[in-house]
Amino acid sequence: MQTLIAKDFGAKIIALWTVFLLGTLFHTQLALMPLFHNLSVAESHAHHYVSVNTVMWLMLMFFGLPLLAILGCIFHPSRRFRQLHFGMTLIYTMLNLLHLVIDSLIAVPAYQIVLMTLLLVVGLALNAVAYGWITAGDRATQNYRIHSS
């Protein structure tokens, strides 16, 4: 029973992380679309405070952690992993909310705001499913102990 529950939640989490990563990738690509129409792309102000190399490493980490989370859901769905994973989903949701607020304040194009809002909703769904995965796993373990006594 516990294996079936883990697989069901794992499949949902993998699907949500995949949607999130595709949306994030599209968010990045959407910002570059003006280049394909010979329009200029505004230069980021972060380059004055942080090196481009640092930004690239941070982006690798931002994309890489969900990839590792997907692998963890498949190969290591332990209680400890589920707890760490839930914490990670909360951090990503807060980062997405912060990004949405900043994008709104600096007046990025509306299509980017819509996409960031969609990513925030996917993140909230990921939070809910990840939390459900923790509690369902605990209930399954408890039910197994009750029935096997």
C-alpha positions in Angstrom: 0.0 0.0 0.0 2.8 2.5 0.9 4.5 1.8 -2.4 1.3 2.7 -4.3 0.9 5.9 -2.4 4.5 6.9 -2.9 4.2 6.2 -6.7 1.0 8.2 -7.0 2.4 11.2 -5.2 5.7 10.8 -6.9 4.0 10.9 -10.3 2.1 14.1 -9.4 5.2 15.8 -8.1 7.3 14.8 -11.1 4.6 16.2 -13.4 4.4 19.5 -11.4 8.2 19.9 -11.4 8.3 19.3 -15.1 5.6 21.9 -15.8 7.4 24.3 -13.5 10.8 23.7 -15.2 9.2 24.1 -18.7 7.5 27.3 -17.5 10.7 28.7 -16.1 12.5 27.9 -19.2 9.8 29.6 -21.3 10.0 32.6 -19.0 13.7 32.9 -19.7 13.2 32.4 -23.5 10.3 34.8 -23.6 12.5 37.5 -22.3 14.9 36.9 -25.3 12.1 36.9 -28.0 12.7 40.5 -29.0 16.1 39.5 -30.3 14.4 37.4 -33.0 12.7 40.6 -34.2 15.8 42.8 -34.3 14.7 44.6 -31.1 17.0 45.3 -28.2 16.7 43.4 -25.0 17.2 45.6 -21.8 20.5 44.8 -20.1 20.1 43.5 -16.6 21.3 45.7 -13.8 22.5 42.7 -11.8 25.7 42.6 -13.8 26.9 45.7 -11.9 26.5 43.9 -8.5 27.0 40.3 -9.4 29.3 38.8 -12.0 27.7 37.0 -15.0 29.5 33.8 -13.9 27.7 34.0 -10.5 24.4 34.5 -12.2 25.0 31.5 -14.4 25.9 29.3 -11.4 22.7 30.5 -9.5 20.6 29.6 -12.5 22.2 26.2 -12.8 21.3 25.6 -9.1 17.8 27.0 -9.6 17.2 24.5 -12.5 19.3 21.7 -11.1 17.6 21.3 -7.7 14.2 20.4 -9.2 16.0 17.9 -11.5 17.5 16.3 -8.4 14.1 16.4 -6.7 12.6 14.5 -9.6 15.3 11.9 -9.3 14.8 11.7 -5.5 11.1 11.2 -5.9 11.8 8.2 -8.1 14.8 6.6 -6.3 14.7 7.8 -2.7 11.1 8.6 -1.4 12.1 8.3 2.3 10.3 10.3 4.9 13.4 12.5 5.4 13.6 13.2 1.6 9.8 14.0 1.6 10.4 16.5 4.4 13.4 18.1 2.7 11.5 18.2 -0.6 8.5 20.0 1.0 10.9 22.6 2.4 12.4 23.0 -1.0 9.0 23.6 -2.6 8.2 26.3 0.0 11.5 28.1 -0.8 10.8 27.9 -4.6 7.3 29.3 -4.0 8.6 32.2 -2.0 11.3 32.9 -4.7 8.5 32.8 -7.3 6.3 35.2 -5.3 9.3 37.6 -4.8 10.1 37.4 -8.5 6.4 38.1 -9.4 6.3 41.1 -7.1 9.6 42.5 -8.4 8.5 42.0 -12.0 5.2 43.8 -11.2 7.2 46.7 -9.7 9.6 47.2 -12.6 6.7 46.9 -15.1 7.8 44.0 -17.2 5.5 43.1 -20.0 2.1 41.7 -19.0 2.7 38.3 -20.7 5.6 37.7 -18.3 3.4 38.6 -15.3 0.8 36.1 -16.5 3.5 33.4 -16.9 5.0 34.1 -13.5 1.5 34.0 -12.0 1.0 30.6 -13.6 4.3 29.4 -12.2 3.3 30.6 -8.8 0.0 28.6 -9.0 2.0 25.5 -10.1 4.3 26.1 -7.1 1.4 26.3 -4.7 0.0 23.0 -6.2 3.5 21.5 -5.7 3.4 22.6 -2.1 0.1 21.0 -1.5 1.0 17.7 -3.2 4.4 17.6 -1.4 2.7 18.1 1.9 0.1 15.5 1.1 2.9 13.1 0.2 4.4 13.5 3.7 1.1 13.0 5.5 -0.1 10.2 3.3 3.1 8.3 3.8 2.8 8.7 7.5 -0.8 7.5 7.5 0.1 4.5 5.3 3.0 3.5 7.6 0.6 3.9 10.6 -2.1 1.8 9.0 0.4 -0.9 8.0 1.6 -1.1 11.7 -2.0 -1.3 12.9 -3.0 -4.1 10.5 0.1 -6.1 10.9 -0.1 -6.3 14.7 
